[in-house]
């Protein structure tokens, strides 16, 4: 994702434990990824697991995180390097780093993490990223989670309860009771914070899929609130639409998407045909790349062999942002940039399709 032999949190190494000494003296991480040891594996549900990661002392600064952020993991499966993003479910105040991964049918990495990874295993991770963060305010928090979307929401809730006096409402949707991640943890949080935390469970098996009416009923009476939404695309669209109908200010609605937006078939045919080249400035070098129809700006950079920054590739984290200094492009999804940044020409290259003959982009 080499130093004095002391683990993070101040625990000295046992000089007789050869495995730990070997782990502690590994070479510096390659590129931006560091080797983290799995300290504990927690089975949350039949298809979700939490991994508590031990951060080497020399990496502790790089892995300080804010509630709501995620890690990018790099794994090698059958000779193929794969990268996936997983949100922290722990809170910074807990002094541990924990990610939670739900099994995705057909998902190579999520299935490997659920089925194979055990205590003591090594995982390579890049430093925390993401903008799905708590605002510095006393406003009420109204959160909506669907399935594994509870992961960053859990981090936000734990942090807000520990560091503020903010009241919190959580609407948590799942297929059934058996698929609820953190069921016991959430029950304890409600029990210990009954005056501040209100939890509403929704089960599709009992009530059908979440409707706008259910969302509008849940937010009734919410005044000056911040809204946080994470979960499957249709669930997020329903919640976002209901909040827009209610008149929730856009800058108070925070989204974290786990799914990559798909390019609509044929939707950009005229734009793609009109684009001939992309000029990319990265690491003080300028490269001109012939444009291949249907590719995003990030994909175009990769076809040229450039190591453009990226992480979530869903338009949520802002890692891949670059500025369009000439030409134009449009974003399929934007959950990271504010209106002023967009007005200044900033785009998320993982979500941007060119709309002019030539486009010149400059990475930070």
ABEGO torsion letter per residue (X at the ends): XXBBBBBBGGBBBBAABAAAAAAAABBBBBEABBBBBBABBBBABAABBBBBBBBBAAAAAAABBBBGBBBBBBBBBGGBBBBBBBBBABBAAAGBBBBBBBBBBGBAAAAAAAAABBBGBBBBBBBBBEABBBBBBABBBBBBBBEAAAAAAAAAAAAAAAABABBBBBBBBBABAAABBGAAAAAAAAAAAAAABBBBBBBAAAAEBBBAAAAAAAABGBBBBBBBBBEBAAAAAAAAAAAAAAGBBAAABBBBBABBBBBBBGAAAAAAAABABBBBBBGGBBBBBBBBBGBBAAAAAAAAGBBBBBBAGAGAAGAABBBBABEBBBBABBAABBAAAAAAGBBBAAABBBABABBBBBBX
